[in-house]
Amino acid sequence: MGKYEQLAKDIVREVGGKENISSLTHCITRLRFKLKDESKANDEVLKKMDGVVTVMHSAGQYQVVIGNHVPKVYQDVCEVAGIQGNAPEAEEEDAPKGFFNKFIDVISGCFSPILGPMCAAGIVKGLNALLSFICGSGYTATGTYAILNAIGDSVFYFMPVLLGYSSAKKFKVNPVIGMIIGAALCYPNIQLDALKGGEVLGTLPLVGDYYAKFAGIPFVAANYTSTVVPVILVVMLAAKVSKVANKYVPEMLQSFFVPFFILIISLPIGLLFIGPVVTILTNIISNAFQALYSFSPILTGGVIGFVWQALVIFGLHWAIVPIALINLGLNGFDTILVGTFGASFAQTAALFAMYLKMKDKNKKSLAVPAIISGICGVTEPSIYGYTLPAKKPFIASMIGGGISGAVMSALDVKLYTSGGLGVFGVVNYITPEGDARGMWISMLGIVIAVVVGFALTMVMYKDDSEDTTSNTTTTEAKKATSDTIVAPLSGEVIALNELKDAAFAEGAMGKGVGIVPTDGKVVAPVTGTVSVLFPTLHAIGFVADSGVEVLVHIGIDTVQLNGKGFKALIKQGDHVTQGQHIMDVDLDVIKEAGYEIQTPVIVTNSADMLDVVSVDNKNVKTNDEIIKVVF
């Protein structure tokens, strides 16, 4: 188990437990769950969890945004939940509703596992193109060029093999079968370029010439290397064949006869029917986007650059990525993703402008890693943590991305490889021959995005928060003062280290005491605002008018009760008076369910206080003083 074991356990628990997980994948920053029942997931608990940026519901997926370290969290979540990126194969997961949601679910599920290696290969290709530009035309004849080219090209040339593997995992087929399907599609002797030198045997309307037959059926060839859609559809068909084969083939023969039937049925159908139809459709889609681009490069680049970050929020950018890959495969370049290049820089510049205007030093320090992440092309920490909640900076970044995209498209920039993100992406615009014109324009696009995003945010954004760490004083020196926390329940007061929960007992959440309640009436421990009322009602957070933050956690692991036995008399955001009756709890329900009724009362911002002193009072009633906070 890795360093994120506790976070993984918390996430699995709050998404409804491992039995509620149908499948799990991840992208650069997100855990993408398919849950059997999303209502069992506790959004608010997850959003407030340390290590979680936010939670999204999109395209039939339950997405937990983690950040750049998501692969390590993913591994620990898989281990905790006892899964390998998918739920046990015996169970069927509920398909997302609607064609578009299903499409996004399939595309993201197939691409997410190979996204990292694909980016790495793109960076290698870009590096090789940069070396061609620096070293001149003679570099392309060297062994260094050949080896780097093989490393970079292999992922894209054998894309059907990689997608065969990932789509097999998605559709619950043996991954090796998926790789064989992808390899068969890449087999040299069946590519159009290999066959078209022979005799034309005939022509099919709308489809084209054919040079060979399979069992008397015309075989219309295509070049399947670097393709995306055909292998996904053939593996989807293979999954259907697999179910039927497993049903009728005797168990003792399944290990080799099931793969035999899958391959002998799905591949001929794929090559004879699916491939030609997909080729026609992908050509139509590619031509349509090229026509749109030809009609107005400025409009195309501007719109895509403007909406790109909004698409990323909902995971809908996966609808555009395959089109770009199709263009790369068909034309050797793409013009669609060009418009998106400046978006991450506009987003990062907007965050930097916010950073300069922030008063809260704690929040300011947390913005630094988000800025670094944004420079490298990963903007989710910036979006969810800063610009989106502030609204205006996010809009400023969208405008910056749109203007940058419009300029780059107007100057006819083309993308020659899909790989490096952020600053590493400038080399994606160097031609295979070493022409760096596109790279220089991409740098201009960065400047435009940064200037617009930064300037608009400086004008539009105003930080109304207070500097919670400032030591600035008025003309009168600050004097130490205190606040009193009263018992929220009647019962026996115990020391923090006696609590049967390690996080509370070790003081990880802050200083305080525990109460073993004898009565289920709960009162407000301070006068202030109810900052957090968990959906399960087992925990309540308060911010006192004095600034003291208090957590009352009724019972241990009582989140599992999902609110059973709890009746709240207040709601989140309410202002309460110390001693006010705020909740009723049935202690017998907690005990009968097998959970501890020990109730931690914690000062969660203890580190900001001069001292937190528990009162020596063993048996208390509601409203009795239990903690004195000095600040």
Secondary structure, 3 states (H helix, E strand, C coil): CCCCHHHHHHHHHHCCCHHHEEEEEECCCEEEEEECCHHHCCHHHHHCCCCCCEEEEECCEEEEECCCCHHHHHHHHHHHHCCCCECCCCCCCCCCCCHHHHHHHHHHHHHHHHHHHHHHHHHHHHHHHHHHHHHCHHHHHCHHHHHHHHHHHHHHHCHHHHHHHHHHHHCCCCHHHHHHHHHHHCCHHHCHHHHCCCCCCEEECCCEEECEEECCEEECCCCCCCCCHHHHHHHHHHHHHHHHHHHHCCHHHHHHHHHHHHHHHHHHHHHHHHHHHHHHHHHHHHHHHHHHHHHCHHHHHHHHHHHHHHHHHHCHHHHCHHHHHHHHHHHCCECCHHHHCCHHHHHHHHHHHHHHHCCCHHHHHHHHHHHHHHHCCCCHHHHHHHHHHHCHHHHHHHHHHHHHHHHHHHCCCCECCCCCCHHHHHHHHCCCCCCCHHHHHHHHHHHHHHHHHHHHHHHHCCCCCCCCCCCCCCCCCCCCCEEEEECCCCEEEECHHHCCCHHHHCCCCCEEEEEEECCCEEECCCCEEEEEECCCCCEEEEEECCCCEEEEECCCCHHHHCCCCEEECCCCCCEECCCCEEEEECHHHHHHCCCCCCEEEEECCHHHCCEEEECCCCEECCCCEEEEEEC
